Amino acid sequence: MLYQSTRDTNAKKISGSMAIKQGLASDGGLFVPESIPALTGDEISALCKDSYPVRAAKILAKFLTDYTYDELISDCEKAYSAESFEGGCAPLAKVRDGLYSLELWHGPTSAFKDMALQIMPRLLSRALVKNEEKRTALILVATSGDTGKAALEGYKDIDGIKIMVYYPVDGVSRVQKLQMATQEGSNVNVCAIRGNFDDAQNGVKAIFGNSEAAEKLNDAGFFLSSANSINWGRLAPQIVYYISAYCDLLNEGKIKLGDKVNYCVPTGNFGNIFAAYLAKLMGLPVGKLICASNTNNVLTDFLRTGEYNRNRKFHLTMSPSMDILISSNLERLLYFTAGSAKTAEYMASLKETGAYKISADLLAKINETFIGYYADEAETAETIKATLNTDGYLADTHTSVALCCANKYLKDSGDKTPMVVASTASPYKFAADVFKSLSGKKPDDDLEALDMLSQLTNTEITKPLRGLADRKVNFKDVIDVSDMLEKVYDFAK
Ligand SMILES: *Cc1c(COP(=O)(O)O)cnc(C)c1O
């Protein structure tokens, strides 16, 4: 299986490991597989008997043909171990009859990015060996909170890789700061910078663009790399849990083989929901994919009108991981439905004007599968409360956006197909807003909010967020933006 850019089919095709090592294609496009491997009914039946790591290895093997099955199963067993995923890997919880919650947040940081970031660094580490890269990869991340922690947990103690995370000293919550400052691992470094998130991000960008730094690091045996969410190595592992959820529904007798299932996905960058689409293209019986957005509803508008327009007000919401106006992975959907030439046109227009419009035919084709809904802040809060009171299910703010959108779709369509909602964070990850949605009162401090939510709902704080204040602080440095590069040199010694 070879990979090519979304923007040019004539470009040289490369192996899966090379696509993971390279991240982004040289023409600015994203890597996509040249064809979609099939998933047969017999294979789905066989997967029903397998554990999550085996399901993952078998599905990844179809896409990553330059990795051996032994390599993949070894990596999947480590990534998706019972220690890392205390409550199970992507278990399916019943919300009510016909509506299920696919809980993607039982990993080391209590949010769904772990599903990809626990395995991707292992795939990258092997990619370095397979492509005879002798240097150490130095991952640089600027974070506004959650991605940094998930990356640290994913890359810690992985061979051939070091990771450095910068965060704005006053720009993250107390819980987020504690999570990063108490990070363990022999190859990790965390540093607070004086400035805001943009300062941190611009600082990292400047280091990436600094050829003198690249040379100096090269001499020391390092090259810079990013933990980018558009890397194929982060997307491929996300296909697995949609297939796994289907197997779990079969195992529980909720569906018969061949029956369709709908998925509703709280969406930001369009990565998670695109993975569900790939599962459908492989042959998983998927009906509709409900694309759920918050007030930043650029995708809802796109799926209803065919016009993507990022020239609009940006809203800060209580589902911050979905506060996005450019959904990068949508490019992959355009490629699979419109081809590379059109995709390149749309992306050029997006870059120039911040907008593009697809034809009515193409929109109709996309709408055969994708339907867009959004939930505003009041609806998100109401849904958290109503789902707990009526169904006894406690959802975080992102999951609540999806539950609200799923409810709207069910009401509008009368569709009786079983619906699986992707639950992307533990309610404890966003405890203050969940508590406020339930009680009307916002806790003063997000660390205290954990205990308050636990008492209010009589549920247990997830392991990664328990006892945070008592853990050993390993990283205390606070530096100026101008010293960020020096910090990288020190780390690369
Ligand atoms: C990243 C994230 C999302 C959005 O996923 P995309 O793949 O960017 O669409 C939703 N919820 C949570 C909690 C996230 O961290």
The ligand as an ORCA input file, in Angstrom:
! r2SCAN-3c Opt
* xyz 0 1
  C      -9.536     16.880     19.332
  C     -10.860     16.739     19.994
  C     -12.084     16.747     19.265
  C     -12.129     17.002     17.777
  O     -11.607     15.961     17.017
  P     -11.173     16.211     15.499
  O     -10.499     14.983     15.076
  O     -10.246     17.402     15.552
  O     -12.411     16.508     14.724
  C     -13.268     16.558     19.955
  N     -13.275     16.401     21.297
  C     -12.144     16.388     22.029
  C     -12.237     16.227     23.508
  C     -10.899     16.554     21.408
  O      -9.780     16.556     22.145
*
